[in-house]
Amino acid sequence: MVPIDMSLDARMMLTRMSLIYQREQGKRAKLSRDEDIVAIINFALHSLNQEYRRYYDAFVGLLTANEIRELVAQGAHIYRGAMVPDQAEAPPAELTAATRTYRGVVQEAPATPAAPAAAAPPEAAPATPARPKRVYRGRVIED
């Protein structure tokens, strides 16, 4: 198998998960073997340990789409909001200002409201900026 490349933070979460896996299963898991990495990830599906689930959620949050795709190809079950995209990630140059990415999904950005035509011209604005209001115990103090 091809070794899985992932960030140092993801490796740290995987190391913490492996310690809990070793304590609960009684088996030593080597992070140099992809089979053991997949076993540690799949153990999260059946674990009731809240600490283990927190580390798993953090681990999945640190993975890129390519890393998730590699893990799924090797038999890991990734879930909890993690999407496994069908195609490679789009380069940043292809994204326009009309799109945004939210939780790994590229969405169309909402249209900005048009400026009203009857708006005051910029020269009508006051020359000095308004002072911020002073608040004392939830009440505005007038000067």
Accessible surface in RSA format (square Angstrom, percent):
REM  Atomic radii and reference values for relative SASA: ProtOr
REM  Chains: A
REM  Algorithm: Lee & Richards
REM  Probe-radius: 1.40
REM  Slices: 20
REM RES _ NUM      All-atoms   Total-Side   Main-Chain    Non-polar    All polar
REM                ABS   REL    ABS   REL    ABS   REL    ABS   REL    ABS   REL
RES MET A   1   146.76  76.0  65.28  43.2  81.49 194.0  79.34  67.5  67.42  89.3
RES VAL A   2   116.18  76.5 111.70 101.1   4.48  10.8 113.71  98.8   2.47   6.7
RES PRO A   3    99.31  72.4  91.63  83.5   7.68  27.9  93.67  77.3   5.64  35.0
RES ILE A   4     1.70   1.0   0.00   0.0   1.70   4.1   0.00   0.0   1.70   4.6
RES ASP A   5   114.48  80.2 110.35 109.8   4.13   9.8  36.84  86.7  77.64  77.4
RES MET A   6    24.80  12.8   0.00   0.0  24.80  59.0   3.91   3.3  20.89  27.7
RES SER A   7    54.27  45.9  40.38  53.9  13.89  32.0  51.11 108.8   3.16   4.4
RES LEU A   8   145.16  80.8 135.98  97.3   9.18  23.1 137.87  96.8   7.29  19.6
RES ASP A   9    87.46  61.3  85.05  84.7   2.41   5.7  11.78  27.7  75.68  75.5
RES ALA A  10     0.00   0.0   0.00   0.0   0.00   0.0   0.00   0.0   0.00   0.0
RES ARG A  11    66.87  28.1  66.71  34.0   0.16   0.4  30.86  42.2  36.01  21.8
RES MET A  12    94.87  49.1  92.24  61.0   2.64   6.3  82.32  70.0  12.55  16.6
RES MET A  13    34.58  17.9  34.58  22.9   0.00   0.0  34.54  29.4   0.04   0.1
RES LEU A  14     0.00   0.0   0.00   0.0   0.00   0.0   0.00   0.0   0.00   0.0
RES THR A  15    51.22  36.4  51.22  51.9   0.00   0.0  39.84  53.5  11.38  17.2
RES ARG A  16    93.38  39.2  92.03  46.9   1.35   3.2  16.06  22.0  77.32  46.9
RES MET A  17     0.00   0.0   0.00   0.0   0.00   0.0   0.00   0.0   0.00   0.0
RES SER A  18     4.81   4.1   4.81   6.4   0.00   0.0   0.03   0.1   4.78   6.7
RES LEU A  19   104.77  58.3 100.33  71.8   4.44  11.2 100.47  70.6   4.29  11.6
RES ILE A  20     5.94   3.4   5.94   4.4   0.00   0.0   5.94   4.3   0.00   0.0
RES TYR A  21    17.87   8.3  17.87  10.2   0.00   0.0   5.86   4.4  12.01  14.8
RES GLN A  22    44.47  24.9  37.99  27.8   6.48  15.4  12.90  27.5  31.57  23.9
RES ARG A  23   159.97  67.2 127.42  65.0  32.55  77.5  76.35 104.3  83.62  50.7
RES GLU A  24    79.50  45.6  44.00  33.3  35.50  84.5  30.42  58.8  49.08  40.1
RES GLN A  25    75.07  42.0  49.76  36.4  25.31  60.3   4.32   9.2  70.75  53.7
RES GLY A  26    69.58  85.8   0.00   N/A  69.58  85.8  34.32  94.2  35.25  79.0
RES LYS A  27   120.69  58.9 114.92  70.5   5.76  13.7  75.21  67.7  45.48  48.4
RES ARG A  28   188.44  79.1 158.31  80.7  30.13  71.7  58.37  79.8 130.07  78.8
RES ALA A  29     7.71   7.1   1.25   1.9   6.46  14.7   1.92   2.7   5.79  15.3
RES LYS A  30   114.89  56.0 110.46  67.8   4.43  10.6  58.30  52.5  56.59  60.3
RES LEU A  31    44.85  25.0  35.24  25.2   9.61  24.1  35.76  25.1   9.09  24.4
RES SER A  32   103.54  87.5  63.00  84.1  40.54  93.4  58.15 123.8  45.40  63.6
RES ARG A  33   118.22  49.6 113.87  58.0   4.35  10.4  37.93  51.8  80.29  48.7
RES ASP A  34    11.90   8.3   8.48   8.4   3.42   8.1   2.44   5.7   9.46   9.4
RES GLU A  35    83.91  48.2  75.00  56.7   8.91  21.2  47.01  90.9  36.89  30.1
RES ASP A  36    23.28  16.3  23.01  22.9   0.28   0.7   0.38   0.9  22.90  22.8
RES ILE A  37     1.09   0.6   1.09   0.8   0.00   0.0   1.09   0.8   0.00   0.0
RES VAL A  38    15.75  10.4  15.75  14.3   0.00   0.0  15.75  13.7   0.00   0.0
RES ALA A  39    37.05  34.1  27.67  42.7   9.38  21.3  34.19  48.1   2.86   7.6
RES ILE A  40     0.00   0.0   0.00   0.0   0.00   0.0   0.00   0.0   0.00   0.0
RES ILE A  41     0.20   0.1   0.00   0.0   0.20   0.5   0.00   0.0   0.20   0.5
RES ASN A  42    33.73  23.3  32.82  31.7   0.91   2.2  17.21  41.4  16.52  16.0
RES PHE A  43    31.96  16.0  26.92  16.7   5.05  13.1  31.59  19.2   0.37   1.1
RES ALA A  44     0.00   0.0   0.00   0.0   0.00   0.0   0.00   0.0   0.00   0.0
RES LEU A  45    59.33  33.0  39.19  28.0  20.14  50.6  39.47  27.7  19.86  53.4
RES HIS A  46   149.86  81.9 124.40  86.5  25.47  65.1  88.73  91.4  61.13  71.1
RES SER A  47     4.73   4.0   0.15   0.2   4.58  10.5   4.58   9.8   0.15   0.2
RES LEU A  48   155.34  86.5 137.35  98.3  17.99  45.2 138.75  97.4  16.58  44.6
RES ASN A  49    38.49  26.5  26.70  25.8  11.79  28.4  15.51  37.3  22.98  22.2
RES GLN A  50   126.38  70.7 123.10  90.0   3.28   7.8  57.13 121.6  69.26  52.5
RES GLU A  51    64.00  36.7  62.50  47.3   1.50   3.6  13.99  27.1  50.01  40.8
RES TYR A  52     0.00   0.0   0.00   0.0   0.00   0.0   0.00   0.0   0.00   0.0
RES ARG A  53    60.42  25.4  60.42  30.8   0.00   0.0  15.14  20.7  45.28  27.4
RES ARG A  54   150.27  63.1 142.83  72.8   7.44  17.7  69.15  94.5  81.12  49.2
RES TYR A  55    41.25  19.3  41.25  23.5   0.00   0.0  16.03  12.0  25.21  31.1
RES TYR A  56     0.10   0.0   0.10   0.1   0.00   0.0   0.09   0.1   0.02   0.0
RES ASP A  57    68.06  47.7  56.80  56.5  11.27  26.6  28.99  68.2  39.07  39.0
RES ALA A  58    39.71  36.5  26.68  41.2  13.03  29.6  38.12  53.7   1.59   4.2
RES PHE A  59     0.00   0.0   0.00   0.0   0.00   0.0   0.00   0.0   0.00   0.0
RES VAL A  60    15.01   9.9  11.08  10.0   3.93   9.5  11.08   9.6   3.93  10.7
RES GLY A  61    64.79  79.9   0.00   N/A  64.79  79.9  35.46  97.3  29.33  65.7
RES LEU A  62    71.59  39.9  55.52  39.7  16.07  40.4  58.73  41.2  12.86  34.6
RES LEU A  63    15.78   8.8   0.00   0.0  15.78  39.7   0.03   0.0  15.76  42.4
RES THR A  64    68.70  48.9  62.17  63.0   6.54  15.6  64.43  86.5   4.28   6.5
RES ALA A  65    20.83  19.2  14.28  22.0   6.55  14.9  15.82  22.3   5.01  13.3
RES ASN A  66    67.17  46.3  66.00  63.8   1.17   2.8  18.93  45.6  48.24  46.6
RES GLU A  67    21.15  12.1  21.15  16.0   0.00   0.0   5.79  11.2  15.36  12.5
RES ILE A  68    11.45   6.5  11.45   8.5   0.00   0.0  11.45   8.2   0.00   0.0
RES ARG A  69    66.55  27.9  65.24  33.3   1.31   3.1  50.71  69.3  15.84   9.6
RES GLU A  70    71.52  41.1  67.51  51.1   4.01   9.5  33.68  65.2  37.84  30.9
RES LEU A  71     0.00   0.0   0.00   0.0   0.00   0.0   0.00   0.0   0.00   0.0
RES VAL A  72    58.63  38.6  47.81  43.3  10.82  26.1  47.81  41.5  10.82  29.3
RES ALA A  73    88.72  81.6  45.51  70.2  43.22  98.3  57.26  80.6  31.46  83.3
RES GLN A  74    44.53  24.9  23.19  17.0  21.33  50.8  17.50  37.2  27.03  20.5
RES GLY A  75    37.62  46.4   0.00   N/A  37.62  46.4  32.62  89.5   5.00  11.2
RES ALA A  76     4.68   4.3   0.00   0.0   4.68  10.7   0.00   0.0   4.68  12.4
RES HIS A  77   104.08  56.9  99.64  69.3   4.44  11.3  58.93  60.7  45.15  52.5
RES ILE A  78    20.76  11.8   0.00   0.0  20.76  50.0   0.00   0.0  20.76  56.3
RES TYR A  79    67.43  31.5  62.44  35.5   4.99  13.0  65.63  49.3   1.80   2.2
RES ARG A  80    77.76  32.7  38.73  19.7  39.03  92.9  44.23  60.4  33.54  20.3
RES GLY A  81    74.99  92.5   0.00   N/A  74.99  92.5  44.42 121.9  30.57  68.5
RES ALA A  82    24.22  22.3   0.67   1.0  23.55  53.6   9.27  13.0  14.95  39.6
RES MET A  83   101.43  52.5  88.32  58.5  13.11  31.2  82.43  70.1  19.00  25.2
RES VAL A  84    62.41  41.1  40.73  36.9  21.68  52.2  40.73  35.4  21.68  58.8
RES PRO A  85    40.09  29.2  31.18  28.4   8.91  32.4  37.79  31.2   2.30  14.3
RES ASP A  86   144.45 101.2 107.75 107.2  36.70  86.8  35.95  84.6 108.50 108.2
RES GLN A  87   141.43  79.1 134.38  98.2   7.05  16.8  44.89  95.5  96.54  73.2
RES ALA A  88    76.33  70.2  56.83  87.7  19.50  44.4  57.04  80.3  19.30  51.1
RES GLU A  89    93.73  53.8  70.66  53.5  23.07  54.9  35.62  68.9  58.11  47.4
RES ALA A  90    53.31  49.0  28.63  44.2  24.68  56.1  32.71  46.1  20.60  54.6
RES PRO A  91    68.05  49.6  61.74  56.3   6.30  22.9  68.05  56.2   0.00   0.0
RES PRO A  92   116.68  85.0 104.43  95.2  12.25  44.5 106.01  87.5  10.67  66.3
RES ALA A  93   100.07  92.0  61.07  94.2  39.00  88.7  73.81 103.9  26.26  69.6
RES GLU A  94   117.97  67.7  92.38  69.9  25.59  60.9  42.72  82.6  75.25  61.4
RES LEU A  95    74.29  41.4  55.65  39.8  18.64  46.9  56.47  39.7  17.83  48.0
RES THR A  96    86.48  61.5  72.89  73.9  13.59  32.4  75.21 101.0  11.27  17.0
RES ALA A  97   107.03  98.4  69.15 106.7  37.88  86.2  81.47 114.7  25.57  67.7
RES ALA A  98    57.04  52.4  48.71  75.2   8.33  18.9  55.47  78.1   1.57   4.2
RES THR A  99    31.62  22.5  18.26  18.5  13.36  31.8  18.10  24.3  13.52  20.4
RES ARG A 100   123.33  51.8 114.90  58.6   8.43  20.1  44.47  60.8  78.85  47.8
RES THR A 101    79.08  56.2  47.27  47.9  31.80  75.8  41.29  55.5  37.79  57.1
RES TYR A 102   111.41  52.0 109.19  62.1   2.23   5.8  81.71  61.4  29.70  36.6
RES ARG A 103   194.69  81.7 160.97  82.1  33.72  80.3  66.70  91.2 127.98  77.6
RES GLY A 104    61.24  75.5   0.00   N/A  61.24  75.5  31.16  85.5  30.08  67.4
RES VAL A 105    56.12  36.9  53.63  48.5   2.49   6.0  56.12  48.8   0.00   0.0
RES VAL A 106    78.26  51.5  53.77  48.7  24.49  59.0  53.77  46.7  24.49  66.4
RES GLN A 107    63.81  35.7  57.19  41.8   6.62  15.8  25.01  53.2  38.80  29.4
RES GLU A 108   132.71  76.2 113.64  86.0  19.07  45.4  63.23 122.3  69.48  56.7
RES ALA A 109    36.51  33.6  20.08  31.0  16.43  37.4  20.08  28.3  16.43  43.5
RES PRO A 110   103.42  75.4  83.13  75.8  20.29  73.8  94.51  78.0   8.91  55.4
RES ALA A 111   100.59  92.5  65.15 100.5  35.44  80.6  75.01 105.6  25.58  67.8
RES THR A 112   121.69  86.6 100.96 102.4  20.73  49.4  72.55  97.5  49.14  74.3
RES PRO A 113   128.44  93.6 100.96  92.0  27.48  99.9 112.30  92.7  16.13 100.3
RES ALA A 114    95.56  87.9  64.48  99.5  31.09  70.7  73.57 103.6  21.99  58.3
RES ALA A 115    90.01  82.8  59.83  92.3  30.18  68.7  65.39  92.1  24.62  65.2
RES PRO A 116    98.81  72.0  83.03  75.7  15.78  57.4  93.70  77.4   5.11  31.8
RES ALA A 117   114.66 105.4  69.49 107.2  45.18 102.8  80.66 113.6  34.01  90.1
RES ALA A 118   103.08  94.8  65.73 101.4  37.35  85.0  78.25 110.2  24.84  65.8
RES ALA A 119    61.30  56.4  36.31  56.0  25.00  56.9  44.88  63.2  16.43  43.5
RES ALA A 120    79.96  73.5  50.39  77.8  29.57  67.3  55.40  78.0  24.56  65.1
RES PRO A 121    73.42  53.5  65.19  59.4   8.23  29.9  70.86  58.5   2.56  15.9
RES PRO A 122   118.82  86.6  98.69  90.0  20.13  73.2 108.82  89.8  10.01  62.2
RES GLU A 123   146.78  84.3 112.62  85.2  34.16  81.3  71.84 139.0  74.94  61.2
RES ALA A 124    69.66  64.1  33.07  51.0  36.59  83.2  44.48  62.6  25.18  66.7
RES ALA A 125    66.07  60.7  44.78  69.1  21.30  48.4  51.48  72.5  14.59  38.6
RES PRO A 126   112.47  82.0  85.46  77.9  27.01  98.2  96.97  80.1  15.49  96.3
RES ALA A 127   108.38  99.7  64.19  99.1  44.20 100.5  74.16 104.4  34.22  90.7
RES THR A 128   103.50  73.6  99.39 100.8   4.11   9.8  71.75  96.4  31.75  48.0
RES PRO A 129   121.87  88.8  99.64  90.8  22.24  80.8 109.71  90.6  12.16  75.6
RES ALA A 130    96.69  88.9  63.45  97.9  33.25  75.6  73.23 103.1  23.47  62.2
RES ARG A 131   174.17  73.1 151.90  77.4  22.27  53.0  73.65 100.7 100.52  60.9
RES PRO A 132   117.19  85.4  99.54  90.7  17.65  64.2 110.96  91.6   6.23  38.7
RES LYS A 133   159.09  77.6 131.63  80.8  27.46  65.4  82.92  74.6  76.17  81.1
RES ARG A 134   123.73  51.9 118.01  60.2   5.72  13.6  49.18  67.2  74.55  45.2
RES VAL A 135    97.04  63.9  63.51  57.5  33.53  80.8  63.51  55.2  33.53  90.9
RES TYR A 136   129.80  60.6 126.66  72.1   3.15   8.2 100.15  75.3  29.66  36.6
RES ARG A 137   205.59  86.3 162.45  82.8  43.14 102.7  67.84  92.7 137.75  83.5
RES GLY A 138    71.03  87.6   0.00   N/A  71.03  87.6  33.26  91.3  37.77  84.6
RES ARG A 139   187.67  78.8 183.87  93.7   3.80   9.1  60.14  82.2 127.53  77.3
RES VAL A 140    73.60  48.4  50.67  45.9  22.93  55.2  50.67  44.0  22.93  62.2
RES ILE A 141    69.19  39.4  59.73  44.5   9.46  22.8  63.41  45.7   5.78  15.7
RES GLU A 142   145.47  83.5 120.86  91.4  24.61  58.6  60.31 116.7  85.16  69.5
RES ASP A 143   130.22  91.2  53.93  53.7  76.29 180.4  66.62 156.8  63.59  63.4
END  Absolute sums over single chains surface
CHAIN  1 A    10894.7       8449.0       2445.7       6617.4       4277.4
END  Absolute sums over all chains
TOTAL         10894.7       8449.0       2445.7       6617.4       4277.4
